[in-house]
Amino acid sequence: WSAPVFAAGAIDTSRPVTLTIQYQEAEKAVSGVPFALYRVADVSPYGEYTVCDEFKNYIPETAFAGDDGRALAETLAGQIAANKIAPLDEGTTDAQGQLRFPVKQKELLPGMYLVVAQVFTKDKVSYTTEPFFVALPGADAAANDWNYDVLAVPKHTAEPVPDEPEKTSLKVLKVWKDEGYEKLRPTAVVVKLYQNGEIYGKEVTLTEANNWRYTWEDLPVYD
């Protein structure tokens, strides 16, 4: 994937970058939100991204080429949880709702990064944050330059946690897009459900016999 290269010049791939996360709900800072940072792609001076070796098995060659970054981020976050891939860096938001990377690393270099936050509960409110990609440096079209100190405001939802545990269900459905190649389908697909990074219950096998679908019942809503 190629980012736009501005007249101001190419990316200085040796120049350190920073990422500041600002987390607020109803204009109030939320402290203690845990975030993990993964470097998923290198970047050339001309804005061309190459997936890092660690993630080549999880990110297709066409990564970042379209507008499906949200779905790709969610998928990759799931693969990271399933394969217990350690983050490059991690930390929690401070009293001002801010977290500035690098935290444990000496420095960060230009590239494409994935930001993942676990579901976080505080003061009987549950915060669910969408994983997202962020390019460092970021393109500053107004200044016709590259921004090596990027500010991100993650999308999230906040829901009150009831005193009595609520239950929900979750359905998985395998959809095939293989017109003309149906005979090449595998006979089964194994699906795993993760709760807080650990497998929940038993693995589920989807086949033609169960219409390639399964429903988990009585799942805790806020866990």
C-alpha positions in Angstrom: 0.0 0.0 0.0 1.3 3.5 -0.8 0.6 6.6 1.2 0.5 10.0 -0.6 3.9 11.6 -0.9 3.7 15.4 -0.4 5.8 18.1 -2.1 7.4 18.8 1.3 9.5 15.7 0.8 9.9 12.0 1.5 9.5 10.3 4.9 12.6 10.3 7.1 12.5 6.6 8.1 15.3 7.1 10.7 13.4 9.9 12.6 11.7 8.7 15.8 7.9 9.0 16.0 5.4 9.2 18.8 1.8 8.3 19.3 -0.4 10.0 21.9 -3.8 8.4 22.7 -6.5 10.6 24.1 -9.3 8.8 25.8 -12.5 10.6 27.0 -16.1 9.8 27.6 -18.6 12.6 27.7 -15.7 15.1 27.7 -14.2 13.5 30.8 -10.8 11.8 30.8 -10.8 8.0 31.5 -7.7 6.7 33.2 -6.4 3.2 33.4 -7.4 2.0 30.0 -4.8 -0.6 28.8 -3.4 -0.4 25.3 -1.0 -2.6 23.4 1.0 -1.4 20.3 2.1 -3.6 17.4 4.4 -2.6 14.5 2.9 -4.4 11.6 4.6 -2.9 8.5 7.7 -1.0 7.5 7.5 2.1 5.4 9.8 3.4 2.7 10.7 7.1 2.2 8.1 7.1 -0.5 5.2 5.9 1.6 5.3 2.3 0.5 4.4 -0.2 3.2 5.8 -3.7 3.5 4.3 -6.1 6.1 6.7 -7.2 8.8 7.8 -10.8 8.8 6.0 -11.5 12.1 2.6 -10.7 10.6 3.0 -12.0 7.0 0.9 -15.1 7.9 -2.0 -12.9 9.1 -2.0 -9.8 6.8 -2.6 -10.3 3.0 -0.4 -8.7 0.4 -3.3 -6.4 -0.4 -3.4 -5.0 3.2 -4.2 -1.4 3.5 -5.1 -1.2 -0.2 -8.8 -0.4 0.3 -11.2 1.0 2.8 -11.6 -2.1 4.9 -9.0 -1.2 7.5 -11.5 -1.6 10.4 -12.3 -5.2 9.5 -8.7 -6.0 9.0 -7.8 -4.5 12.3 -10.4 -6.5 14.1 -9.3 -9.7 12.3 -5.6 -9.1 13.1 -6.4 -8.3 16.8 -8.2 -11.7 16.9 -5.2 -13.5 15.4 -2.9 -11.8 17.9 -5.0 -13.0 20.8 -5.3 -16.5 19.4 -1.5 -16.8 18.9 -0.5 -14.8 22.0 1.7 -12.4 20.0 3.5 -10.1 22.4 3.1 -6.3 21.7 6.0 -4.1 20.9 4.9 -1.7 23.6 2.1 -1.3 26.1 0.7 1.1 28.7 -2.4 2.6 30.3 -4.0 6.1 30.1 -3.1 8.5 32.9 -5.3 10.8 35.0 -5.7 13.1 31.9 -6.8 10.1 29.8 -3.6 10.2 27.8 -1.1 7.6 26.9 2.1 8.5 25.0 4.1 5.9 23.1 6.9 4.9 23.3 6.4 3.8 26.9 8.8 0.9 27.5 10.7 1.2 24.2 13.5 3.7 23.8 12.0 5.0 20.5 9.5 4.1 17.8 10.5 4.3 14.1 8.2 5.1 11.1 5.8 2.4 10.0 2.2 1.1 10.2 1.1 0.2 13.8 -1.9 -1.6 15.2 -3.4 -0.3 18.5 -5.4 -2.8 20.6 -7.2 -2.2 23.9 -8.8 -4.8 26.1 -12.4 -4.3 27.4 -12.0 -2.1 30.4 -14.4 -1.7 33.4 -14.2 1.3 35.8 -16.8 2.7 38.2 -19.5 0.3 36.9 -18.9 1.4 33.3 -17.6 -1.0 30.6 -15.5 0.5 27.8 -15.1 -1.4 24.5 -12.5 0.1 22.1 -12.2 -0.7 18.4 -8.7 -1.8 17.4 -7.2 0.5 14.7 -4.3 1.1 12.5 -2.3 4.3 12.6 0.5 5.4 10.2 3.5 7.0 11.8 4.3 9.6 10.7 0.9 10.8 9.6 0.1 12.9 6.6 -0.6 16.6 7.4 -2.3 17.8 4.3 -2.9 21.3 5.7 0.8 21.9 6.4 1.9 19.9 3.3 4.2 17.9 5.6 4.6 14.8 7.7 3.5 14.7 11.3 6.0 12.6 13.4 4.0 13.2 16.6 0.5 11.8 16.0 -2.6 12.2 18.3 -5.3 9.5 18.1 -8.7 9.5 19.7 -9.9 5.9 19.6 -13.6 5.0 18.8 -15.2 3.3 21.7 -18.5 2.5 23.4 -19.3 2.9 27.1 -22.1 1.0 28.8 -23.2 0.8 32.4 -22.6 -2.5 34.1 -25.8 -3.8 35.8 -25.7 -5.1 39.3 -27.1 -8.4 38.1 -25.1 -10.2 35.4 -26.7 -10.0 32.0 -26.5 -12.9 29.5 -26.3 -12.8 25.7 -25.8 -15.1 22.7 -23.3 -15.1 19.9 -23.8 -16.7 16.5 -21.0 -17.6 14.1 -21.8 -18.3 10.4 -19.2 -19.3 7.8 -20.0 -17.6 4.4 -18.4 -19.1 1.3 -17.4 -17.0 -1.6 -16.3 -19.7 -4.0 -18.7 -19.8 -6.9 -17.5 -22.4 -9.4 -15.0 -23.9 -6.9 -17.5 -25.4 -4.4 -15.8 -28.9 -4.8 -12.6 -27.5 -3.3 -14.2 -26.5 0.0 -12.9 -28.2 3.1 -15.3 -30.6 4.9 -15.1 -28.7 8.1 -14.0 -25.5 9.7 -12.9 -25.2 13.4 -13.9 -22.1 15.2 -12.7 -20.9 18.6 -14.3 -18.3 20.9 -12.0 -16.3 23.1 -12.9 -14.7 26.5 -10.2 -12.3 27.9 -7.6 -13.9 25.7 -8.4 -17.5 26.7 -10.5 -20.1 24.8 -14.1 -20.1 26.0 -15.6 -23.6 26.2 -14.8 -26.2 23.5 -13.8 -25.7 19.9 -16.7 -25.8 17.5 -16.7 -27.6 14.2 -18.7 -26.1 11.4 -19.8 -28.4 8.6 -22.5 -28.7 5.9 -24.5 -30.8 8.4 -25.0 -27.9 10.8 -25.3 -25.4 7.9 -21.9 -23.9 8.8 -23.2 -22.2 11.8 -23.3 -22.3 15.6 -24.7 -20.3 18.5 -23.1 -19.8 21.9 -25.8 -19.2 24.6 -25.7 -17.7 28.1 -22.6 -15.6 27.5 -21.8 -12.9 30.1 -22.4 -9.6 28.4 -19.6 -7.7 30.3 -16.8 -10.2 30.2 
